[in-house]
Amino acid sequence: MNRYRKFIKKGISEQISKIPFHNSAPIKRLSMLSKKRFPDSNTHIAVHFIDSSHRKMLEYSFLHKHNADEINLIISENSELKYEIQLDDEVYKVSSPSTVFIPKGVKHKAKFISGQGVFVCIILSGKYTSSK
């Protein structure tokens, strides 16, 4: 049997600084789904575990865009996780639980404000490429 075993994998821990347009930050990042891990998939999913005790991660992403739509899920049990989300030249304060849909080609970045929880990044279809 085991014909579907190749579709089940544990997340791989990666440093956020290895991701284009991101700085080093004390974030536990798990790569869950990518073309590299699952060649049949056109979706990228990464999970970031955020903890407010690490204040050095205020600015860990730079303004960039993708050639595919992106979804950010900002999740915590008690609405404590807060982010500043920039979409092109507009800036929004976002509290958990929230969903941010970023259409392909829209420049964006996320800035941690406070709290703890989970930030999920999903990039749909196409290749996972970024540019300024």
C-alpha atoms as a printed R data frame, in Angstrom:
    type eleno elety resid chain resno      x      y      z
1   ATOM     1    CA   MET     A     1  0.000  0.000  0.000
2   ATOM     2    CA   ASN     A     2  1.411  3.403  1.019
3   ATOM     3    CA   ARG     A     3  0.649  4.987 -2.359
4   ATOM     4    CA   TYR     A     4 -0.258  8.318 -0.689
5   ATOM     5    CA   ARG     A     5  2.560  8.315  1.888
6   ATOM     6    CA   LYS     A     6  4.471 10.886 -0.209
7   ATOM     7    CA   PHE     A     7  1.684 13.406  0.526
8   ATOM     8    CA   ILE     A     8  2.245 13.331  4.300
9   ATOM     9    CA   LYS     A     9  5.270 15.172  5.718
10  ATOM    10    CA   LYS     A    10  6.237 16.942  8.905
11  ATOM    11    CA   GLY     A    11  6.877 20.679  8.745
12  ATOM    12    CA   ILE     A    12 10.493 21.752  8.329
13  ATOM    13    CA   SER     A    13 11.910 24.438 10.605
14  ATOM    14    CA   GLU     A    14 13.461 27.312  8.612
15  ATOM    15    CA   GLN     A    15 15.040 30.604  9.596
16  ATOM    16    CA   ILE     A    16 12.893 33.540  8.493
17  ATOM    17    CA   SER     A    17 16.038 35.291  7.222
18  ATOM    18    CA   LYS     A    18 16.374 32.588  4.514
19  ATOM    19    CA   ILE     A    19 13.121 33.854  2.928
20  ATOM    20    CA   PRO     A    20 13.487 36.624  0.313
21  ATOM    21    CA   PHE     A    21 12.679 40.126  1.650
22  ATOM    22    CA   HIS     A    22 12.791 39.059  5.331
23  ATOM    23    CA   ASN     A    23 15.239 39.875  8.137
24  ATOM    24    CA   SER     A    24 16.361 37.670 10.964
25  ATOM    25    CA   ALA     A    25 13.787 37.510 13.776
26  ATOM    26    CA   PRO     A    26 13.136 35.267 16.782
27  ATOM    27    CA   ILE     A    27 10.258 33.469 15.059
28  ATOM    28    CA   LYS     A    28  9.802 29.733 14.819
29  ATOM    29    CA   ARG     A    29  8.900 29.210 11.149
30  ATOM    30    CA   LEU     A    30  7.701 25.926  9.730
31  ATOM    31    CA   SER     A    31  7.595 25.317  6.004
32  ATOM    32    CA   MET     A    32  4.533 23.107  5.572
33  ATOM    33    CA   LEU     A    33  3.893 23.034  1.830
34  ATOM    34    CA   SER     A    34  6.026 24.093 -1.108
35  ATOM    35    CA   LYS     A    35  6.950 22.970 -4.610
36  ATOM    36    CA   LYS     A    36 10.276 21.771 -3.220
37  ATOM    37    CA   ARG     A    37  8.594 19.584 -0.589
38  ATOM    38    CA   PHE     A    38  5.600 18.469 -2.695
39  ATOM    39    CA   PRO     A    39  6.429 18.764 -6.424
40  ATOM    40    CA   ASP     A    40  2.755 18.274 -7.426
41  ATOM    41    CA   SER     A    41  1.631 21.322 -5.412
42  ATOM    42    CA   ASN     A    42  1.354 24.923 -6.627
43  ATOM    43    CA   THR     A    43  0.703 26.286 -3.137
44  ATOM    44    CA   HIS     A    44  3.145 27.566 -0.513
45  ATOM    45    CA   ILE     A    45  2.231 27.433  3.196
46  ATOM    46    CA   ALA     A    46  4.405 28.559  6.106
47  ATOM    47    CA   VAL     A    47  3.444 28.867  9.774
48  ATOM    48    CA   HIS     A    48  5.109 31.456 12.031
49  ATOM    49    CA   PHE     A    49  4.845 31.110 15.811
50  ATOM    50    CA   ILE     A    50  4.905 34.625 17.290
51  ATOM    51    CA   ASP     A    51  5.789 35.460 20.917
52  ATOM    52    CA   SER     A    52  5.692 39.041 22.237
53  ATOM    53    CA   SER     A    53  8.550 38.408 24.653
54  ATOM    54    CA   HIS     A    54 10.855 38.849 21.635
55  ATOM    55    CA   ARG     A    55 10.684 42.591 20.933
56  ATOM    56    CA   LYS     A    56 13.500 42.469 18.350
57  ATOM    57    CA   MET     A    57 11.185 41.333 15.575
58  ATOM    58    CA   LEU     A    58  9.228 44.537 15.003
59  ATOM    59    CA   GLU     A    59 10.391 44.893 11.372
60  ATOM    60    CA   TYR     A    60 11.226 41.570  9.785
61  ATOM    61    CA   SER     A    61  9.767 41.888  6.289
62  ATOM    62    CA   PHE     A    62 10.405 44.346  3.468
63  ATOM    63    CA   LEU     A    63  7.911 45.633  0.919
64  ATOM    64    CA   HIS     A    64  7.648 43.017 -1.864
65  ATOM    65    CA   LYS     A    65  5.141 41.390 -4.204
66  ATOM    66    CA   HIS     A    66  4.377 37.947 -5.633
67  ATOM    67    CA   ASN     A    67  3.115 36.674 -8.964
68  ATOM    68    CA   ALA     A    68  0.301 34.843 -7.133
69  ATOM    69    CA   ASP     A    69 -2.393 35.698 -4.581
70  ATOM    70    CA   GLU     A    70 -1.381 35.496 -0.911
71  ATOM    71    CA   ILE     A    71 -3.463 34.922  2.203
72  ATOM    72    CA   ASN     A    72 -2.265 35.793  5.707
73  ATOM    73    CA   LEU     A    73 -4.056 34.336  8.721
74  ATOM    74    CA   ILE     A    74 -3.402 36.088 12.033
75  ATOM    75    CA   ILE     A    75 -4.586 33.783 14.802
76  ATOM    76    CA   SER     A    76 -4.603 33.749 18.609
77  ATOM    77    CA   GLU     A    77 -7.083 32.560 21.191
78  ATOM    78    CA   ASN     A    78 -7.748 35.959 22.764
79  ATOM    79    CA   SER     A    79 -7.329 38.639 20.051
80  ATOM    80    CA   GLU     A    80 -3.923 39.586 21.447
81  ATOM    81    CA   LEU     A    81 -1.843 39.149 18.294
82  ATOM    82    CA   LYS     A    82 -1.559 42.484 16.481
83  ATOM    83    CA   TYR     A    83  0.162 43.315 13.205
84  ATOM    84    CA   GLU     A    84  0.579 46.308 10.968
85  ATOM    85    CA   ILE     A    85 -0.074 45.244  7.379
86  ATOM    86    CA   GLN     A    86  1.001 47.435  4.459
87  ATOM    87    CA   LEU     A    87 -0.691 46.911  1.077
88  ATOM    88    CA   ASP     A    88  0.895 49.181 -1.548
89  ATOM    89    CA   ASP     A    89  0.806 52.629  0.137
90  ATOM    90    CA   GLU     A    90 -1.986 51.836  2.646
91  ATOM    91    CA   VAL     A    91 -1.261 50.703  6.228
92  ATOM    92    CA   TYR     A    92 -3.732 48.802  8.435
93  ATOM    93    CA   LYS     A    93 -3.669 47.672 12.072
94  ATOM    94    CA   VAL     A    94 -4.913 44.073 12.215
95  ATOM    95    CA   SER     A    95 -5.830 42.053 15.324
96  ATOM    96    CA   SER     A    96 -6.403 38.322 15.552
97  ATOM    97    CA   PRO     A    97 -8.390 36.517 14.403
98  ATOM    98    CA   SER     A    98 -8.079 38.093 10.953
99  ATOM    99    CA   THR     A    99 -7.582 37.160  7.331
100 ATOM   100    CA   VAL     A   100 -5.640 39.380  4.931
101 ATOM   101    CA   PHE     A   101 -6.071 38.641  1.219
102 ATOM   102    CA   ILE     A   102 -3.279 40.068 -0.937
103 ATOM   103    CA   PRO     A   103 -3.974 39.963 -4.694
104 ATOM   104    CA   LYS     A   104 -1.015 39.080 -6.919
105 ATOM   105    CA   GLY     A   105  1.125 42.073 -7.786
106 ATOM   106    CA   VAL     A   106  0.206 44.091 -4.664
107 ATOM   107    CA   LYS     A   107  3.290 45.195 -2.727
108 ATOM   108    CA   HIS     A   108  3.010 44.209  0.925
109 ATOM   109    CA   LYS     A   109  4.781 43.708  4.219
110 ATOM   110    CA   ALA     A   110  3.841 42.695  7.754
111 ATOM   111    CA   LYS     A   111  5.127 44.332 10.932
112 ATOM   112    CA   PHE     A   112  4.625 42.692 14.328
113 ATOM   113    CA   ILE     A   113  3.110 45.011 16.944
114 ATOM   114    CA   SER     A   114  2.287 42.889 20.004
115 ATOM   115    CA   GLY     A   115  0.879 39.655 21.408
116 ATOM   116    CA   GLN     A   116  1.456 36.037 20.661
117 ATOM   117    CA   GLY     A   117 -0.124 33.536 18.351
118 ATOM   118    CA   VAL     A   118  0.268 32.171 14.859
119 ATOM   119    CA   PHE     A   119  0.820 33.956 11.534
120 ATOM   120    CA   VAL     A   120  0.092 31.697  8.567
121 ATOM   121    CA   CYS     A   121  1.267 32.638  5.069
122 ATOM   122    CA   ILE     A   122 -0.407 30.919  2.110
123 ATOM   123    CA   ILE     A   123  0.652 31.726 -1.449
124 ATOM   124    CA   LEU     A   124 -1.739 30.285 -4.022
125 ATOM   125    CA   SER     A   125 -0.899 28.905 -7.479
126 ATOM   126    CA   GLY     A   126  1.933 29.922 -9.703
127 ATOM   127    CA   LYS     A   127  5.574 29.783 -8.709
128 ATOM   128    CA   TYR     A   128  6.695 31.130 -5.352
129 ATOM   129    CA   THR     A   129  8.613 34.150 -6.550
130 ATOM   130    CA   SER     A   130  9.022 37.580 -5.031
131 ATOM   131    CA   SER     A   131 10.209 40.935 -6.266
132 ATOM   132    CA   LYS     A   132 10.363 44.501 -5.056
